[in-house]
Amino acid sequence: MYNGVKVLDVHGHVSAPGATRETLANALASNSPIKTDIRAGKAAGLSADDFRKTGQRHVDLMDDHNIDVQIIGPRPFLMLGWMQPHLLPGWTRFVNDSIAKQVELFPDRFLGAAQLPQLSNAPDLSHCLPELERCHKDLGFVAAYLSPDPAGQRTTPGMHEAYWYPVYEYCQKNELPIIIHGTNSQDPRIGIIPQNYQIGFVWEQYLATQLLSHGDVFERFPELKVVVCHCGGALDRFIPTDSHLSQRDLKNNLYFDTNALDLNFLEAAIKQRGPDRICFGTEVPGSGGAVRPETGKMGDDLVPVIAGFPFLSEEDKIKIFNGNPLKVFPAFAKVAGVTAAAV
């Protein structure tokens, strides 16, 4: 909570039991699609109790960080879009069932967002629609994740191209926001960097921001809402009226979350994007566990950080924590005890 208002987090990832990694390793080693049915609750290490334990640790950290409700999706560095095409659908279904199980066990704390079996070399994303529909209609998910370059080889069509239209069309028709998050990078130049997928996050998210800004996606799909994670990956380096930047009005379509742990960067991002386009997001628990020496708190404990920014008005802070997430993801109202009319 923040001053009596519920804090809504748009950027979280599933906290699944360790046996999920073993299931993945077996699938890759055996070259056999995953057939484990998490929803049946019979697989070793993947029972409801196993998911309850990992989910409770997740909830405890949310409580410590003053987060009331969080949208959880796949862990991006494990989306593994480079996987062989006959393995990827089974892994994707397995991940989505894991997300659904965590939401089912903690229905007042989590909402689900879908992973899709994206193939970079497919003609378009039509092959993703059956799983997207399953997640939306059967699992009750409220958003979909898209990776700008799932195979990590920088060969995927830009996010303004027709390749993406089937998912854009489905999401607009069904009022499902899209969450854009980078995934793995296979670029050999950055192989020396530990956790180099983080570098891929930066450039793929920033590139997606630029392509969506300059392209005609939101003219074709005017009701589509998109959130780009990590403040959009990188910041613009031109003044707002410069022709290098899009001059389109995207305030009703393109948003950004607050998941940047350096305070200078986060402050600059909010100022550059504007508070009206910022949704609170932390990735808790994720890559922000390092402790800030000046506060003794974890880096991803962002409610007090944003609450302490003097350049934000009280109205701005409530928009970021509650109003904007609810505007983009109206399904928050189901668990947050508020209605869209109250924003």
C-alpha positions in Angstrom: 0.0 0.0 0.0 1.0 3.6 -0.5 -0.9 6.1 1.6 -4.0 3.9 1.7 -3.9 3.2 -2.1 -3.1 -0.3 -3.3 0.2 -0.7 -5.2 -0.3 -2.6 -8.5 2.9 -4.1 -10.1 2.8 -4.8 -13.8 6.1 -6.6 -14.0 6.6 -9.9 -12.2 7.6 -13.4 -13.1 6.5 -16.8 -12.0 8.2 -18.4 -9.0 8.1 -22.1 -9.9 9.6 -25.0 -7.9 13.1 -26.1 -8.8 11.7 -29.3 -10.5 10.7 -27.1 -13.4 14.4 -26.7 -14.3 14.9 -30.4 -14.2 11.9 -30.9 -16.5 13.4 -28.4 -18.9 16.8 -30.0 -18.8 15.3 -33.5 -19.5 13.3 -32.1 -22.5 16.4 -30.5 -24.0 18.7 -33.5 -23.3 16.2 -36.1 -24.6 15.0 -34.0 -27.5 11.5 -34.8 -26.4 8.5 -32.4 -25.9 7.4 -31.8 -22.4 4.2 -33.7 -21.6 4.1 -33.1 -17.8 0.6 -31.9 -16.7 1.2 -29.4 -13.8 -2.5 -28.8 -13.4 -3.0 -32.5 -12.5 -0.7 -32.0 -9.6 0.9 -35.5 -9.8 4.4 -34.8 -11.1 7.2 -35.1 -8.5 8.3 -31.8 -7.2 5.5 -30.0 -8.9 2.6 -30.5 -6.5 0.3 -27.8 -5.3 2.3 -27.8 -2.0 5.5 -27.2 -4.0 4.0 -24.3 -5.8 2.6 -23.0 -2.6 6.0 -22.9 -0.9 7.7 -21.0 -3.8 4.7 -18.7 -4.2 4.6 -17.9 -0.5 8.2 -16.7 -0.6 7.2 -14.5 -3.5 4.2 -13.1 -1.6 6.4 -12.5 1.5 8.8 -10.4 -0.5 5.9 -8.5 -2.1 4.6 -7.8 1.4 8.0 -6.5 2.5 8.1 -4.3 -0.6 4.5 -2.9 -0.1 3.2 -4.5 -3.3 -0.4 -5.6 -3.2 -1.1 -7.2 -6.6 1.3 -8.3 -9.3 1.0 -9.5 -12.9 3.3 -12.5 -13.3 4.5 -13.9 -16.6 7.4 -16.1 -17.8 10.9 -15.5 -16.7 12.3 -13.9 -19.8 15.8 -15.4 -19.8 14.0 -18.8 -19.7 11.5 -18.2 -22.5 14.1 -19.9 -24.7 12.9 -18.9 -28.1 16.0 -20.4 -29.7 14.6 -23.9 -28.7 13.9 -26.3 -31.6 10.4 -25.8 -32.9 9.1 -29.2 -31.9 10.1 -28.5 -28.3 9.0 -24.9 -27.8 5.2 -25.4 -27.7 5.5 -28.0 -24.9 7.8 -25.8 -22.9 5.5 -22.8 -23.4 2.5 -24.7 -22.3 4.4 -25.9 -19.2 5.4 -22.4 -18.3 1.9 -21.1 -18.7 0.5 -23.9 -16.6 3.0 -23.0 -13.9 1.9 -19.3 -14.0 -1.7 -20.5 -13.8 -1.0 -22.6 -10.7 0.6 -19.7 -8.8 -2.3 -17.5 -9.7 -4.8 -20.2 -8.6 -3.1 -20.6 -5.2 -2.8 -16.9 -4.5 -5.8 -15.4 -6.4 -5.9 -12.1 -4.5 -2.2 -11.4 -5.2 -1.5 -12.4 -8.8 -2.8 -12.1 -12.3 -1.4 -14.2 -15.2 0.4 -13.1 -18.4 1.1 -15.5 -21.2 4.3 -16.8 -22.8 3.9 -17.5 -26.5 5.7 -20.1 -28.6 7.2 -17.4 -30.9 9.3 -18.6 -33.9 11.5 -15.9 -35.4 11.5 -17.5 -38.8 7.7 -18.1 -39.1 5.8 -16.1 -41.7 3.9 -14.4 -38.9 2.6 -15.1 -35.4 -0.5 -17.0 -36.3 1.0 -20.1 -34.8 0.9 -18.4 -31.4 -2.9 -17.8 -31.4 -4.0 -21.3 -30.1 -1.9 -20.9 -27.0 -2.8 -17.3 -26.5 -6.5 -18.2 -26.7 -6.0 -21.1 -24.2 -4.3 -18.7 -21.8 -7.0 -16.1 -22.2 -10.1 -18.2 -22.2 -9.1 -21.3 -20.2 -6.5 -19.9 -17.8 -8.0 -16.4 -17.4 -4.7 -14.6 -18.2 -5.0 -10.8 -18.5 -2.0 -10.0 -20.7 0.5 -11.5 -23.1 4.3 -11.3 -23.2 6.1 -10.7 -26.5 9.9 -10.9 -27.0 11.1 -8.6 -29.8 13.7 -11.2 -30.9 12.8 -14.6 -29.4 15.7 -16.5 -31.1 18.2 -13.9 -30.0 19.9 -13.7 -33.3 18.5 -10.3 -34.4 16.7 -11.9 -37.4 13.1 -11.4 -36.2 11.0 -8.8 -38.1 10.7 -5.4 -36.4 7.7 -4.9 -34.1 6.1 -2.6 -36.6 5.9 -5.2 -39.3 3.0 -7.5 -40.4 4.6 -10.5 -38.8 3.2 -9.3 -35.5 -0.3 -8.4 -36.6 -2.1 -11.7 -35.7 -1.2 -11.2 -32.0 -1.9 -7.5 -32.1 -5.3 -8.1 -33.7 -6.2 -10.8 -31.1 -5.0 -8.7 -28.2 -6.9 -5.6 -29.4 -10.1 -7.5 -30.0 -9.9 -9.2 -26.5 -8.6 -6.1 -24.6 -5.4 -7.9 -23.7 -2.4 -5.5 -23.1 1.0 -6.6 -24.4 4.1 -6.6 -22.2 7.3 -6.3 -24.2 10.4 -7.8 -22.6 13.7 -8.8 -24.1 14.9 -12.4 -23.8 18.1 -14.3 -24.7 20.8 -12.8 -26.9 22.9 -15.1 -29.0 25.1 -12.2 -30.2 28.7 -13.6 -30.0 30.1 -10.1 -29.3 28.7 -10.1 -25.8 29.4 -13.7 -24.9 32.0 -12.6 -22.4 29.5 -10.7 -20.3 27.9 -12.6 -17.4 24.1 -12.7 -17.7 24.5 -11.1 -21.1 20.7 -11.4 -21.7 20.5 -8.1 -19.7 22.3 -6.3 -22.5 19.8 -7.8 -25.0 17.0 -6.5 -22.8 18.3 -3.0 -23.2 18.6 -2.8 -26.9 15.6 -5.0 -27.9 13.3 -3.0 -25.6 14.6 0.3 -26.8 14.4 -0.8 -30.5 10.9 -2.0 -30.0 10.0 1.4 -28.5 11.4 3.2 -31.5 9.8 0.9 -34.1 6.4 1.2 -32.4 6.7 4.9 -32.2 7.7 5.5 -35.8 5.6 2.7 -37.4 1.8 2.7 -37.9 0.9 -0.1 -35.5 -1.3 2.1 -33.3 -3.0 3.6 -36.3 -3.9 0.0 -37.4 -4.7 -1.1 -33.9 -5.8 2.1 -32.1 -7.1 0.4 -29.0 -4.0 -1.7 -28.4 -2.1 -1.1 -25.2 1.6 -1.9 -24.8 3.9 -1.7 -21.8 7.7 -1.8 -22.5 9.6 -3.1 -19.5 12.6 -1.6 -17.8 11.6 2.0 -18.7 11.8 1.2 -22.4 15.3 -0.2 -22.2 17.2 3.0 -22.8 16.4 6.7 -22.9 16.0 9.1 -25.9 18.9 11.5 -26.4 17.2 14.2 -28.4 14.9 17.0 -27.3 11.2 16.1 -27.7 10.7 18.2 -30.9 13.6 16.7 -32.8 12.7 14.8 -36.0 14.8 11.9 -34.9 11.9 11.1 -32.4 8.4 10.2 -33.4 6.0 13.1 -33.1 2.9 10.9 -32.8 0.7 11.1 -29.7 1.1 7.7 -28.2 -0.1 8.5 -24.6 -3.1 6.1 -25.0 -1.1 3.2 -26.4 2.5 3.0 -25.3 3.6 2.8 -21.7 6.7 2.0 -19.6 7.3 0.4 -16.3 9.6 1.5 -13.4 11.9 -1.5 -13.3 15.2 0.4 -13.3 17.3 0.1 -10.2 19.7 3.0 -10.7 18.0 6.0 -9.2 19.4 8.5 -11.7 18.2 6.4 -14.6 14.8 5.9 -13.1 14.3 9.6 -12.3 15.4 10.5 -15.9 13.1 7.9 -17.4 10.0 9.1 -15.5 10.8 12.7 -16.4 11.4 11.9 -20.1 8.4 9.5 -20.5 6.1 11.5 -18.3 4.2 10.3 -15.2 1.1 9.6 -17.2 2.8 6.9 -19.2 4.6 5.2 -16.3 3.2 2.0 -14.7 4.8 0.7 -11.5 6.8 -2.5 -12.0 9.6 -4.1 -10.0 10.2 -7.7 -11.2 10.1 -8.7 -7.5 11.6 -11.3 -7.0 14.2 -10.9 -9.8 17.5 -9.3 -10.5 17.1 -6.5 -8.0 18.1 -8.3 -4.8 21.4 -6.3 -4.2 21.2 -4.1 -1.2 21.5 -0.3 -1.5 24.3 0.8 0.8 22.7 4.1 1.6 19.4 2.6 2.7 20.1 -1.0 3.6 17.1 -2.0 1.5 17.0 -4.2 -1.6 17.4 -2.4 -4.9 14.0 -3.5 -6.1 12.2 -2.0 -3.1 10.9 0.8 -5.3 7.8 2.1 -3.4 9.8 4.3 -1.0 12.2 5.3 -3.8 9.4 6.6 -6.0 7.5 8.0 -3.0 10.6 10.0 -2.2 11.1 11.7 -5.6 10.5 15.4 -4.9 9.7 16.2 -8.6 6.6 14.0 -8.5 3.3 15.4 -7.1 1.2 13.2 -4.8 -1.2 12.8 -7.8 1.7 11.6 -10.0 2.7 9.0 -7.4 -0.8 7.6 -7.1 -1.0 7.4 -10.9 2.2 5.4 -11.1 1.4 3.1 -8.2 -2.3 2.5 -9.0 -4.1 4.6 -11.6 -1.9 3.9 -14.6 -1.6 0.2 -14.0 -5.4 0.0 -13.6 -5.9 2.0 -16.8 -3.7 -0.3 -18.9 -4.7 -3.5 -17.1 -8.4 -3.1 -16.0 -8.3 -6.7 -14.7 -6.5 -5.4 -11.7 -9.9 -4.3 -10.5 -10.9 -8.0 -9.9 -8.3 -8.4 -7.1 -7.5 -4.8 -6.1 -11.0 -4.0 -4.9 -11.3 -0.9 -7.0 -13.1 0.0 -10.3 -11.9 1.9 -13.3 -14.4 4.6 -12.5 -12.5 5.3 -9.2 -9.3 6.2 -11.1 
